[in-house]
Amino acid sequence: MNDTKLKYVRLKAYNEIILFPMLLEHSTFEHLNPISAGFCYIDDCKVSCFGRSVSLNIHSMEDDTKIATKQVFGIDAMLALL
């Protein structure tokens, strides 16, 4: 597994995930109305999402990993998770 931890937010309007480095705060994206947020690791064909954002006071959602994996690696990688 890649040991580089990233942060992410999931946007309500587009149901898309934004990945960003740890040095930024989740609240930087507050104006985009995120519906979930947390941390993630990127592996060979999977983006594993987990945790919560303290600055936004929201948690990761169960399907964030599926959506992030599809966005980064494509539909085949997402379907492999099912």
C-alpha positions in Angstrom: 0.0 0.0 0.0 1.1 3.5 -0.7 2.0 5.2 2.6 1.1 8.7 1.3 -2.0 9.8 3.0 -4.2 12.4 1.3 -7.3 14.3 2.3 -10.5 14.4 0.2 -14.0 16.0 0.0 -17.0 14.7 -1.9 -19.1 17.4 -3.5 -22.8 17.4 -3.3 -23.4 19.2 -6.6 -21.4 16.8 -8.8 -21.0 13.8 -6.6 -17.3 13.9 -7.3 -14.2 13.6 -5.1 -11.4 16.1 -4.8 -8.1 14.7 -3.5 -5.6 17.1 -2.0 -2.5 17.1 0.2 -2.5 16.9 4.0 -1.2 20.5 4.4 -4.6 21.9 3.3 -7.6 22.0 5.6 -10.8 20.3 4.5 -12.6 23.7 5.3 -10.7 25.2 2.3 -13.5 23.5 0.2 -16.4 24.4 2.4 -17.8 26.8 -0.2 -18.3 23.8 -2.5 -20.8 22.2 -0.1 -19.1 18.9 0.5 -21.3 16.0 1.7 -18.5 13.9 3.1 -14.8 14.2 3.8 -11.9 12.4 5.3 -8.6 10.8 4.3 -7.5 8.3 1.7 -4.7 6.1 0.4 -4.2 5.3 -3.2 -3.2 1.8 -4.0 -2.6 0.0 -7.3 -6.3 0.1 -8.4 -8.1 1.4 -5.4 -8.7 4.7 -3.5 -9.4 3.8 0.1 -11.4 6.5 1.9 -12.0 6.7 5.6 -12.3 8.9 8.6 -13.7 12.4 9.1 -13.0 16.0 8.8 -12.8 18.0 12.0 -12.8 21.4 10.3 -16.1 20.5 8.4 -17.5 18.3 11.1 -18.5 15.6 8.5 -17.6 11.9 8.1 -16.6 9.8 5.2 -19.5 7.9 3.6 -19.7 4.2 2.8 -19.6 4.6 -1.0 -16.8 7.2 -1.1 -14.2 4.5 -1.8 -16.3 3.3 -4.8 -16.8 6.7 -6.2 -13.1 7.8 -5.7 -11.8 4.6 -7.2 -14.1 5.0 -10.3 -13.0 8.6 -10.7 -9.2 7.8 -10.5 -9.0 4.3 -12.0 -12.2 4.0 -14.1 -15.3 1.8 -14.0 -13.5 -1.5 -14.3 -11.6 -0.8 -11.1 -14.8 0.2 -9.3 -16.6 -2.9 -10.4 -13.7 -5.0 -9.1 -14.6 -3.7 -5.6 -18.1 -5.0 -5.8 
